[in-house]
Amino acid sequence: MIAFKPANADDWAVIRHIAYTTWPDTFGHIITADQLDYMLNLIYNEESIRSQMSEKGHHYLLATLQEDPIGFVSYEIHFNSQPQLMIHKFYLLPEFQGVGIGTKALNLLSEIARKNGDKLLRLKVYYKNAKAIGFYERYGFRNAGSEETNIGNNYNILDNVMVKEV
Ligand SMILES: CC(C)(COP(=O)(O)OP(=O)(O)OC[C@H]1O[C@@H](n2cnc3c(N)ncnc32)[C@H](O)[C@@H]1OP(=O)(O)O)[C@@H](O)C(=O)NCCC(=O)NCCS
């Protein structure tokens, strides 16, 4: 059975493992190997994961199948002091994609948003990640512009911003 369980900072290695397993499959054909390594190191080192949770207000949920972690999502309520829930991260191990778990996670995030008085789900998705964009559109998200972020090392990331009312 699929469950979503709140993760804490001591789960950082599990989260990192899922990211390191999922990213090459998701981004290996759309960003360079150097950029992929750089971003994984930057975002998924122990200190970064801990500070996302303890300082930045990111809540992590681990998706589990019979207790085994198979993915994670992170989110922030009242993002930018607006009534919106920001989905920061959303990764399922490749072998568990396409069987409805992502939809379950979005349903749960919609419920969390509503419970906290947030009216909107918001996320950024890399503009070349066509598979994820198709999934979000299928769920009812619409495009709300784009955003470029300088992540250092001369890398600028272009993302589509997408939103959906809950
Ligand atoms: C994106 C992701 C979270 C989606 O979760 P998932 O469990 O694979 O998606 P689901 O199985 O719930 O798919 C739900 C629906 O979206 C549809 N869908 C999926 N990809 C689609 C696409 N590219 N275009 C159109 N529809 C798509 C499915 O057909 C399904 O529709 P149905 O209910 O009519 O059958 C997951 O695939 C994933 O982790 N991908 C790799 C990492 C990634 O890109 N994360 C997003 C970063 S922003």
The ligand as an ORCA input file, in Angstrom:
! r2SCAN-3c Opt
* xyz 0 1
  C       6.106     13.759    -12.602
  C       5.708     12.636    -11.647
  C       5.788     13.158    -10.206
  C       4.253     12.245    -11.990
  O       3.821     11.214    -11.148
  P       3.287      9.814    -11.739
  O       2.911      8.967    -10.600
  O       4.311      9.283    -12.676
  O       1.999     10.271    -12.581
  P       0.598      9.510    -12.634
  O       0.832      8.060    -12.860
  O      -0.202      9.875    -11.424
  O      -0.043     10.173    -13.952
  C      -1.298     10.766    -13.878
  C      -1.863     11.126    -15.216
  O      -0.986     11.999    -15.939
  C      -0.841     11.488    -17.241
  N       0.464     11.843    -17.767
  C       1.668     11.475    -17.300
  N       2.631     11.989    -18.076
  C       1.988     12.687    -19.040
  C       2.419     13.416    -20.175
  N       3.715     13.551    -20.468
  N       1.499     14.018    -20.939
  C       0.176     13.883    -20.664
  N      -0.280     13.186    -19.631
  C       0.624     12.598    -18.832
  C      -0.979      9.997    -17.095
  O      -1.335      9.423    -18.340
  C      -2.102      9.906    -16.098
  O      -3.340     10.128    -16.735
  P      -4.595      9.146    -16.518
  O      -5.018      9.390    -15.090
  O      -5.582      9.595    -17.516
  O      -4.076      7.767    -16.755
  C       6.611     11.386    -11.788
  O       6.432     10.815    -13.080
  C       8.077     11.682    -11.588
  O       8.599     11.576    -10.495
  N       8.796     12.027    -12.693
  C      10.221     12.258    -12.686
  C      10.611     13.436    -11.856
  C       9.992     14.726    -12.295
  O       9.982     15.102    -13.460
  N       9.460     15.440    -11.285
  C       8.835     16.709    -11.475
  C       9.816     17.785    -11.175
  S       9.065     19.404    -11.279
*
